[in-house]
């Protein structure tokens, strides 16, 4: 994760910060997520049954796709110089627009909506994120993500 001054970060408000590299969402990742969460619905883990659905095969859990945002953000979003720590504060809005089929690659586009001091020493960042599925028209998800950075 690269660092930047507060002024540099604030200069991105209203615009794109960047796009992450592609991340492969394969069946092994989906199975491991199912094991961790206990969500073993057949559309995620049973390839034979999932082929009979409109998806045509297994698909990632929406929450798996959402959980990959931090790894994609670490690559793109700058950390303020002098930051002591950062914390995920949550989401104003999350929509799972299209399924991520096993074997597909995804990447995230980050747009900084707001970056302001919520309390002395605590900066709030609101980021619009769109997760693209390689070769598909519809995104996997859209989200408005809130993070706090402690200075």
BALOBA-1460 file (C-alpha; in Angstrom, 3 decimals):
// residues 151
<rec num="1" residu="x" x="0.000" y="0.000" z="0.000"/>
<rec num="2" residu="x" x="1.417" y="3.348" z="-0.979"/>
<rec num="3" residu="x" x="1.268" y="6.414" z="1.227"/>
<rec num="4" residu="x" x="0.205" y="9.930" z="0.256"/>
<rec num="5" residu="x" x="-0.329" y="13.274" z="1.934"/>
<rec num="6" residu="x" x="-3.805" y="14.234" z="3.106"/>
<rec num="7" residu="x" x="-3.863" y="16.947" z="0.443"/>
<rec num="8" residu="x" x="-3.021" y="14.437" z="-2.288"/>
<rec num="9" residu="x" x="-5.742" y="12.061" z="-1.093"/>
<rec num="10" residu="x" x="-8.312" y="14.867" z="-0.866"/>
<rec num="11" residu="x" x="-7.423" y="15.913" z="-4.429"/>
<rec num="12" residu="x" x="-8.999" y="12.652" z="-5.636"/>
<rec num="13" residu="x" x="-12.434" y="13.447" z="-4.153"/>
<rec num="14" residu="x" x="-14.998" y="13.277" z="-6.936"/>
<rec num="15" residu="x" x="-12.778" y="11.239" z="-9.208"/>
<rec num="16" residu="x" x="-11.276" y="7.875" z="-9.864"/>
<rec num="17" residu="x" x="-8.455" y="6.695" z="-7.648"/>
<rec num="18" residu="x" x="-7.680" y="3.652" z="-9.757"/>
<rec num="19" residu="x" x="-8.389" y="0.079" z="-10.736"/>
<rec num="20" residu="x" x="-7.011" y="-3.044" z="-9.116"/>
<rec num="21" residu="x" x="-5.395" y="-5.997" z="-10.802"/>
<rec num="22" residu="x" x="-7.515" y="-8.988" z="-11.770"/>
<rec num="23" residu="x" x="-8.311" y="-11.559" z="-9.074"/>
<rec num="24" residu="x" x="-9.217" y="-15.117" z="-10.074"/>
<rec num="25" residu="x" x="-12.292" y="-16.481" z="-8.298"/>
<rec num="26" residu="x" x="-11.906" y="-20.216" z="-8.801"/>
<rec num="27" residu="x" x="-13.836" y="-23.155" z="-7.404"/>
<rec num="28" residu="x" x="-11.227" y="-23.785" z="-4.713"/>
<rec num="29" residu="x" x="-11.665" y="-20.233" z="-3.373"/>
<rec num="30" residu="x" x="-15.458" y="-20.620" z="-3.447"/>
<rec num="31" residu="x" x="-15.253" y="-23.959" z="-1.604"/>
<rec num="32" residu="x" x="-12.943" y="-22.531" z="1.059"/>
<rec num="33" residu="x" x="-15.290" y="-19.590" z="1.598"/>
<rec num="34" residu="x" x="-18.223" y="-22.014" z="1.895"/>
<rec num="35" residu="x" x="-16.293" y="-23.986" z="4.501"/>
<rec num="36" residu="x" x="-15.495" y="-20.886" z="6.555"/>
<rec num="37" residu="x" x="-19.013" y="-19.433" z="6.441"/>
<rec num="38" residu="x" x="-21.011" y="-22.672" z="6.473"/>
<rec num="39" residu="x" x="-22.887" y="-21.464" z="3.383"/>
<rec num="40" residu="x" x="-22.699" y="-24.584" z="1.246"/>
<rec num="41" residu="x" x="-25.729" y="-23.884" z="-0.948"/>
<rec num="42" residu="x" x="-25.490" y="-26.074" z="-4.039"/>
<rec num="43" residu="x" x="-25.141" y="-23.141" z="-6.459"/>
<rec num="44" residu="x" x="-21.747" y="-22.508" z="-4.872"/>
<rec num="45" residu="x" x="-20.327" y="-25.985" z="-4.290"/>
<rec num="46" residu="x" x="-22.155" y="-28.626" z="-6.365"/>
<rec num="47" residu="x" x="-20.947" y="-28.267" z="-9.925"/>
<rec num="48" residu="x" x="-23.321" y="-30.906" z="-11.358"/>
<rec num="49" residu="x" x="-26.470" y="-29.405" z="-9.814"/>
<rec num="50" residu="x" x="-25.368" y="-25.832" z="-10.483"/>
<rec num="51" residu="x" x="-25.033" y="-26.624" z="-14.208"/>
<rec num="52" residu="x" x="-28.802" y="-27.160" z="-14.252"/>
<rec num="53" residu="x" x="-29.505" y="-23.591" z="-13.061"/>
<rec num="54" residu="x" x="-29.698" y="-20.428" z="-15.158"/>
<rec num="55" residu="x" x="-26.120" y="-19.719" z="-13.969"/>
<rec num="56" residu="x" x="-24.855" y="-22.733" z="-15.929"/>
<rec num="57" residu="x" x="-22.382" y="-23.640" z="-13.198"/>
<rec num="58" residu="x" x="-21.234" y="-22.713" z="-9.738"/>
<rec num="59" residu="x" x="-21.077" y="-19.086" z="-8.668"/>
<rec num="60" residu="x" x="-19.252" y="-17.242" z="-5.914"/>
<rec num="61" residu="x" x="-21.088" y="-16.092" z="-2.836"/>
<rec num="62" residu="x" x="-21.884" y="-12.384" z="-3.055"/>
<rec num="63" residu="x" x="-20.202" y="-11.987" z="0.314"/>
<rec num="64" residu="x" x="-17.059" y="-13.653" z="-1.043"/>
<rec num="65" residu="x" x="-16.878" y="-10.997" z="-3.746"/>
<rec num="66" residu="x" x="-17.463" y="-8.296" z="-1.145"/>
<rec num="67" residu="x" x="-14.766" y="-9.787" z="1.091"/>
<rec num="68" residu="x" x="-12.193" y="-9.394" z="-1.690"/>
<rec num="69" residu="x" x="-12.527" y="-5.583" z="-1.663"/>
<rec num="70" residu="x" x="-9.775" y="-5.038" z="0.922"/>
<rec num="71" residu="x" x="-7.132" y="-6.942" z="-1.050"/>
<rec num="72" residu="x" x="-8.036" y="-4.951" z="-4.167"/>
<rec num="73" residu="x" x="-8.124" y="-1.677" z="-2.219"/>
<rec num="74" residu="x" x="-4.684" y="-2.255" z="-0.675"/>
<rec num="75" residu="x" x="-3.271" y="-2.219" z="-4.173"/>
<rec num="76" residu="x" x="-4.994" y="1.014" z="-5.257"/>
<rec num="77" residu="x" x="-6.075" y="3.211" z="-2.365"/>
<rec num="78" residu="x" x="-3.348" y="5.329" z="-0.731"/>
<rec num="79" residu="x" x="-2.818" y="5.358" z="3.018"/>
<rec num="80" residu="x" x="-2.330" y="8.793" z="4.574"/>
<rec num="81" residu="x" x="1.212" y="9.551" z="5.690"/>
<rec num="82" residu="x" x="1.427" y="9.252" z="9.460"/>
<rec num="83" residu="x" x="-1.662" y="7.059" z="9.820"/>
<rec num="84" residu="x" x="-1.647" y="4.889" z="12.935"/>
<rec num="85" residu="x" x="-4.334" y="2.496" z="11.726"/>
<rec num="86" residu="x" x="-7.375" y="2.159" z="9.518"/>
<rec num="87" residu="x" x="-10.665" y="0.406" z="10.158"/>
<rec num="88" residu="x" x="-13.578" y="-0.722" z="8.028"/>
<rec num="89" residu="x" x="-16.625" y="1.256" z="9.195"/>
<rec num="90" residu="x" x="-19.144" y="-0.450" z="6.930"/>
<rec num="91" residu="x" x="-21.222" y="0.254" z="3.858"/>
<rec num="92" residu="x" x="-23.999" y="2.686" z="3.035"/>
<rec num="93" residu="x" x="-25.100" y="0.538" z="0.129"/>
<rec num="94" residu="x" x="-24.144" y="-2.805" z="-1.401"/>
<rec num="95" residu="x" x="-25.779" y="-4.367" z="-4.445"/>
<rec num="96" residu="x" x="-24.927" y="-7.780" z="-5.905"/>
<rec num="97" residu="x" x="-25.659" y="-7.030" z="-9.558"/>
<rec num="98" residu="x" x="-24.423" y="-10.133" z="-11.391"/>
<rec num="99" residu="x" x="-23.074" y="-13.535" z="-10.314"/>
<rec num="100" residu="x" x="-19.362" y="-14.286" z="-10.479"/>
<rec num="101" residu="x" x="-19.065" y="-17.686" z="-12.116"/>
<rec num="102" residu="x" x="-16.317" y="-20.012" z="-10.924"/>
<rec num="103" residu="x" x="-13.162" y="-19.467" z="-12.955"/>
<rec num="104" residu="x" x="-13.880" y="-15.797" z="-13.719"/>
<rec num="105" residu="x" x="-11.596" y="-12.901" z="-12.890"/>
<rec num="106" residu="x" x="-12.758" y="-9.717" z="-11.180"/>
<rec num="107" residu="x" x="-11.235" y="-6.327" z="-10.504"/>
<rec num="108" residu="x" x="-12.386" y="-3.241" z="-8.611"/>
<rec num="109" residu="x" x="-12.700" y="0.362" z="-9.729"/>
<rec num="110" residu="x" x="-12.414" y="2.902" z="-6.893"/>
<rec num="111" residu="x" x="-13.883" y="6.416" z="-6.891"/>
<rec num="112" residu="x" x="-13.331" y="8.639" z="-3.852"/>
<rec num="113" residu="x" x="-16.609" y="10.337" z="-2.890"/>
<rec num="114" residu="x" x="-15.513" y="12.051" z="0.331"/>
<rec num="115" residu="x" x="-12.470" y="12.317" z="2.557"/>
<rec num="116" residu="x" x="-12.969" y="14.480" z="5.614"/>
<rec num="117" residu="x" x="-12.054" y="14.716" z="9.270"/>
<rec num="118" residu="x" x="-15.007" y="13.148" z="11.148"/>
<rec num="119" residu="x" x="-13.443" y="13.838" z="14.567"/>
<rec num="120" residu="x" x="-10.051" y="15.228" z="15.526"/>
<rec num="121" residu="x" x="-7.511" y="12.670" z="14.356"/>
<rec num="122" residu="x" x="-10.138" y="10.454" z="12.659"/>
<rec num="123" residu="x" x="-10.610" y="10.771" z="8.921"/>
<rec num="124" residu="x" x="-13.594" y="9.274" z="7.136"/>
<rec num="125" residu="x" x="-13.297" y="8.013" z="3.600"/>
<rec num="126" residu="x" x="-16.327" y="7.197" z="1.450"/>
<rec num="127" residu="x" x="-15.510" y="5.257" z="-1.690"/>
<rec num="128" residu="x" x="-17.728" y="4.074" z="-4.525"/>
<rec num="129" residu="x" x="-16.564" y="0.669" z="-5.664"/>
<rec num="130" residu="x" x="-17.608" y="-1.212" z="-8.775"/>
<rec num="131" residu="x" x="-16.394" y="-4.783" z="-9.193"/>
<rec num="132" residu="x" x="-16.065" y="-5.720" z="-12.838"/>
<rec num="133" residu="x" x="-16.285" y="-9.290" z="-14.138"/>
<rec num="134" residu="x" x="-13.863" y="-9.898" z="-16.983"/>
<rec num="135" residu="x" x="-15.685" y="-10.157" z="-20.318"/>
<rec num="136" residu="x" x="-19.126" y="-9.308" z="-18.929"/>
<rec num="137" residu="x" x="-21.299" y="-6.222" z="-19.274"/>
<rec num="138" residu="x" x="-22.791" y="-6.136" z="-15.780"/>
<rec num="139" residu="x" x="-20.641" y="-5.638" z="-12.688"/>
<rec num="140" residu="x" x="-20.536" y="-8.218" z="-9.927"/>
<rec num="141" residu="x" x="-21.310" y="-5.608" z="-7.309"/>
<rec num="142" residu="x" x="-21.485" y="-1.940" z="-6.525"/>
<rec num="143" residu="x" x="-20.891" y="-0.548" z="-3.060"/>
<rec num="144" residu="x" x="-20.465" y="2.658" z="-1.129"/>
<rec num="145" residu="x" x="-17.753" y="1.783" z="1.372"/>
<rec num="146" residu="x" x="-16.860" y="3.736" z="4.517"/>
<rec num="147" residu="x" x="-13.465" y="3.584" z="6.135"/>
<rec num="148" residu="x" x="-11.895" y="5.409" z="9.061"/>
<rec num="149" residu="x" x="-8.236" y="6.312" z="9.355"/>
<rec num="150" residu="x" x="-6.750" y="7.242" z="12.708"/>
<rec num="151" residu="x" x="-3.921" y="9.762" z="12.694"/>
